[in-house]
Amino acid sequence: MYKKVLAPLDGSELAECVLPHLETIVGGCGVKNVIFLRAVRPFYLAGSSLSDGGGTIDIVRINRDAVTGAEDYLKKLTAKVKYSGVQVDWKVVKGNEAESIADYAKKNEVDLIIIATHGRSGVSRWVWGSAADRVLGSSCVPVLMIRAPGCIPGI
């Protein structure tokens, strides 16, 4: 049923709580391809540099370093993860996290998105929002949301 599974990660331990669940799905559903995806939101400013009091901050370099850091993270992760008979790929995309994830899933014919959620409730959920909720709302692909350890129940 699920041949191509997308696992968006943000580089945090919390996001990696999906890995044991992903391993189970891979083992039991005949998955052929797993893609680890990292969406990097570009840093924008009206000019190309910003004074930091002692010089300038190069926005191009900041964005390049963010992408390079994301690539390094995903390369290390895919080197550690082994699923027998499954092709494991990684991809870094630039843009709004939820939109980038949903767009990637649609364009690449992904069968399932597995994503971690912080499990925030109440005011903190409204203040911080939820990338996982936005993916769920913007994707036509099934989304499996995994609650992070330490989740506090509530509405």
C-alpha positions, 0 to 999 in steps of 0.5 A: 500500500505504501511504496514511497514514504516521506519523513520530514525532519527538522534536525531535532531529536523530537522530529526523530521520534518518527524513526521507530514508527517508520521502521515498523511501517517499512517492515510491514507495508512493502515500502520501496523508497523512504525520503528524508526531507528537510525544509529550510525557510530562507532568511529574507531582508530588504537588502543583501546585508545587515549591520551587526554593529561590527560589520555586516552579515551576509544573507547569502552566506546565512542561507547557504550555511542553513542548506549546507547544515541541513544537507549534512544532517540528512547525509549523517542520518541516512548513513545510520538508517538501514532498511533491507531492500529499501532505497533511502534518499534525502532532499533539502527544499527551500521555503515554508515548511508545510507548503514545501512538504506538501508540494514535494509529496504531491510532485513526487507521488509520495504515498504517506507522510510520517511527521512528528508533532510536539503535542502542544495544546491550549494557548501554546498551540495557538501561539506557536502553531503546528507545522504538522497540522499545517502539513495535514491541512495542506496535503492530499497525501495521508499523514501519520502524525506521531506524538513526541515523548512528553506530550501533555494531553489537553484541548 
